[in-house]
Amino acid sequence: MLAFHAWFIPLVLFTVFWLLWKKQYRDAAVFLFPTLIGYELWIGIVNNNPFIITILIARIIEAAKNWT
């Protein structure tokens, strides 16, 4: 896992800084947002704690039912 971090994080940071240097702020945000989401999902899977979206949606629906 350390090897993945060793090449992934510098690659992402280089890309974001390059886009910001070129004053492409929207492109930097569009690149960074899904990258961070994918990174978070991957970290959860690697740590044997996957993020299951259906459970989250069910909790949101149940909370909305209790609100009314």
Secondary structure, 3 states (H helix, E strand, C coil): CHHHHHHHHHHHHHHHHHHHHCCCHHHHHHHHHHHHHHHHHHHHHHCCCCCCHHHHHHHHHHHHHHHC
